[in-house]
Amino acid sequence: MFKKFVGLMMLVLVVLAGFYVYRAHENVKHVMSYESAVSKNLAAQGLSGDTKLALAIIYTETKGKSADVMQSSESLGAKANDISNENESIQQGISNLSKVLEYASEKKVDVWTGVQAYNYGKAYVDYIANHGGKNTIALSKAYSRDVVAPSLGNTTGETYYHITPDSLWYNQGKLYTNGGNIFYAKEVEWNMFLINLLDW
């Protein structure tokens, strides 16, 4: 009986893993359709490299399933999804990404601080520069709770569920309301791994 149960559980896990890989592969294929637009915008702004990083941000933000594919409206001071043109979203998203990465380099912090700053805003780079120079989950959580959330009206530490392996492991599956995504850099890093793994 126990062997049958273990066998059934193994089968369920294999099916779930297969479904995850299939769905991730489909999402990667869709995101990769933006590779040319990303490369052109990088070149137009005199930048090189970071194509896969920008694509990983598209994967993280929308999986390419919204006109504002890089969710870059807010970096213009507009409301979410105000941009209704994919190329405009990529142009602004890459401009914002290059600025935060360049600022991270100037401040001598790690590149993932710059990636996290794409979600939190440029001031996060200064915060990390003053707290050891390297993005960590603990620092990201503190910044989300103490800076981002209160600045957008959440002064009580209110949370909501955002179920990912990182959020479950580090914060009981929760994020702070109006506090950005504590795990943004980790998610982008994982999604860049998926793109490199499943782009076939």
C-alpha positions as CSV (number, residue, x, y, z in Angstrom):
1,M,0.0,0.0,0.0
2,F,2.8,2.4,1.0
3,K,4.7,1.6,-2.3
4,K,1.6,2.3,-4.3
5,F,1.1,5.7,-2.5
6,V,4.7,6.6,-3.1
7,G,4.4,5.6,-6.8
8,L,1.3,7.7,-7.2
9,M,2.9,10.7,-5.6
10,M,5.9,10.3,-7.9
11,L,3.6,10.2,-10.9
12,V,1.8,13.3,-9.8
13,L,5.1,15.1,-9.3
14,V,6.4,14.1,-12.7
15,V,3.1,15.3,-14.4
16,L,3.3,18.6,-12.5
17,A,6.9,19.1,-13.4
18,G,6.1,18.3,-17.1
19,F,3.3,20.8,-17.1
20,Y,5.5,23.4,-15.5
21,V,8.2,22.9,-18.1
22,Y,5.7,22.9,-21.0
23,R,4.1,26.1,-19.7
24,A,7.5,27.8,-19.1
25,H,8.7,26.8,-22.6
26,E,5.6,28.3,-24.1
27,N,6.1,31.5,-22.1
28,V,9.8,31.6,-23.1
29,K,8.9,31.2,-26.8
30,H,6.4,34.1,-26.6
31,V,8.9,36.4,-24.7
32,M,11.7,35.5,-27.3
33,S,9.4,37.0,-30.0
34,Y,10.5,40.4,-28.5
35,E,14.2,39.7,-28.9
36,S,14.6,41.7,-32.1
37,A,12.7,44.7,-30.6
38,V,14.9,44.6,-27.5
39,S,18.1,44.4,-29.5
40,K,17.0,47.3,-31.8
41,N,16.2,49.5,-28.8
42,L,19.5,48.6,-27.1
43,A,21.3,49.6,-30.3
44,A,19.2,52.8,-30.7
45,Q,20.2,53.9,-27.2
46,G,23.9,53.1,-27.8
47,L,23.8,50.1,-25.5
48,S,25.1,46.6,-25.9
49,G,24.5,43.3,-24.1
50,D,21.8,42.8,-21.5
51,T,19.4,41.5,-24.1
52,K,18.6,38.4,-22.1
53,L,18.3,40.5,-18.9
54,A,15.7,42.8,-20.6
55,L,13.9,39.7,-21.9
56,A,13.9,38.2,-18.4
57,I,12.3,41.4,-17.1
58,I,9.6,41.1,-19.8
59,Y,9.1,37.5,-18.6
60,T,8.9,38.6,-15.0
61,E,6.6,41.6,-15.6
62,T,4.1,40.3,-18.1
63,K,5.4,37.3,-20.0
64,G,4.7,39.5,-23.0
65,K,1.0,39.3,-22.4
66,S,0.3,43.0,-22.0
67,A,0.9,46.0,-24.3
68,D,3.1,47.5,-21.6
69,V,5.4,44.5,-21.8
70,M,8.1,45.9,-19.5
71,Q,5.6,47.6,-17.2
72,S,7.5,50.8,-17.7
73,S,4.6,53.3,-17.5
74,E,5.3,54.0,-13.8
75,S,8.9,54.9,-14.5
76,L,7.4,57.9,-16.5
77,G,5.3,58.9,-13.5
78,A,2.2,57.5,-15.1
79,K,-0.3,54.9,-13.9
80,A,0.4,51.2,-14.5
81,N,-0.3,50.0,-18.0
82,D,-0.7,53.6,-19.3
83,I,1.7,52.7,-22.2
84,S,-0.4,50.9,-24.8
85,N,2.4,50.3,-27.4
86,E,4.8,47.4,-27.0
87,N,7.7,49.1,-28.7
88,E,7.2,52.2,-26.6
89,S,7.2,50.0,-23.4
90,I,10.4,48.3,-24.5
91,Q,12.0,51.7,-25.3
92,Q,11.2,53.2,-22.0
93,G,11.9,50.0,-20.1
94,I,15.4,49.7,-21.5
95,S,16.0,53.4,-20.9
96,N,15.0,52.9,-17.2
97,L,17.0,49.7,-16.9
98,S,20.1,51.2,-18.3
99,K,19.9,54.1,-16.0
100,V,19.5,52.0,-12.8
101,L,22.3,49.6,-13.9
102,E,24.6,52.5,-14.7
103,Y,23.8,54.2,-11.4
104,A,24.5,50.9,-9.6
105,S,27.9,50.7,-11.3
106,E,28.7,54.3,-10.3
107,K,27.8,53.5,-6.7
108,K,29.8,50.3,-6.8
109,V,27.0,48.0,-5.8
110,D,26.2,44.6,-7.3
111,V,24.2,44.4,-10.6
112,W,21.2,42.7,-8.9
113,T,20.8,45.9,-6.8
114,G,20.3,47.7,-10.1
115,V,17.8,45.0,-11.2
116,Q,15.9,45.3,-7.9
117,A,15.9,49.1,-8.4
118,Y,14.0,48.6,-11.7
119,N,11.1,47.6,-9.4
120,Y,11.8,49.9,-6.4
121,G,13.2,53.0,-8.1
122,K,16.7,54.4,-8.2
123,A,16.8,55.4,-4.5
124,Y,17.2,51.7,-3.7
125,V,20.7,51.9,-5.1
126,D,21.7,54.5,-2.6
127,Y,20.1,52.5,0.2
128,I,22.2,49.4,-0.7
129,A,25.3,51.5,-1.1
130,N,24.8,52.6,2.5
131,H,24.1,49.1,3.7
132,G,27.0,46.9,2.5
133,G,26.8,47.3,-1.3
134,K,25.0,44.0,-2.1
135,N,21.3,43.3,-2.6
136,T,20.0,40.7,-0.2
137,I,16.5,39.5,0.6
138,A,16.7,40.9,4.2
139,L,17.7,44.4,2.9
140,S,15.0,44.3,0.1
141,K,12.4,43.3,2.7
142,A,13.4,46.1,5.0
143,Y,13.3,48.6,2.2
144,S,9.9,47.4,1.0
145,R,8.4,47.5,4.5
146,D,10.1,50.8,5.7
147,V,10.4,52.9,2.6
148,V,8.3,51.8,-0.4
149,A,5.1,50.7,1.3
150,P,4.8,53.7,3.6
151,S,5.5,56.1,0.8
152,L,2.5,54.7,-1.0
153,G,0.2,54.7,2.0
154,N,0.8,51.4,3.7
155,T,1.9,52.5,7.1
156,T,0.5,49.5,9.0
157,G,2.7,46.7,7.4
158,E,-0.3,45.2,5.6
159,T,0.6,42.2,3.4
160,Y,-0.9,40.1,0.6
161,Y,-0.1,36.7,-0.8
162,H,2.4,36.4,-3.7
163,I,3.1,32.7,-3.9
164,T,6.5,31.8,-5.3
165,P,9.2,29.5,-3.9
166,D,11.3,32.5,-2.7
167,S,8.3,34.2,-1.1
168,L,7.2,31.0,0.7
169,W,10.8,30.3,1.9
170,Y,11.7,33.8,3.1
171,N,8.4,35.5,3.9
172,Q,5.5,33.0,4.3
173,G,4.4,33.8,0.7
174,K,3.7,37.4,1.4
175,L,4.6,40.8,0.1
176,Y,3.8,44.2,1.6
177,T,0.9,46.0,0.0
178,N,2.2,48.9,-2.1
179,G,5.7,47.7,-1.3
180,G,6.9,46.5,-4.6
181,N,8.3,43.0,-5.0
182,I,10.9,42.0,-2.4
183,F,12.0,39.1,-4.6
184,Y,12.1,40.9,-7.9
185,A,15.8,40.5,-8.6
186,K,15.6,36.8,-7.6
187,E,12.7,36.2,-9.9
188,V,14.4,38.0,-12.8
189,E,17.5,35.9,-12.2
190,W,15.5,32.7,-12.2
191,N,13.6,33.7,-15.4
192,M,16.8,34.5,-17.2
193,F,17.9,31.0,-16.3
194,L,14.6,29.7,-17.8
195,I,15.1,31.7,-21.0
196,N,18.6,30.3,-21.4
197,L,17.5,26.8,-20.6
198,L,14.2,26.7,-22.6
199,D,15.0,28.8,-25.7
200,W,14.8,25.9,-28.2
